[in-house]
């Protein structure tokens, strides 16, 4: 499959328990620990959405540990 074909496929934005985001081909079973966030579309559209909502790249557990320190 060429890159042009890949760009025409539908993707879903997914998030894991550590609040890290990724994209996943729409309609495919999700790996354990990942949940769809309700945003689907083309690859670029999904990546743009992630860029808007994922402003702190640190895993949730690291953010919580750093917040607990002070």
Secondary structure, 3 states (H helix, E strand, C coil): CCHHHHHCCCEEEEEECCCCEEEEECCCCCCCCEEEEEEEECHHHHHHHHHHHCCCCCCHHHHHHHHHHC
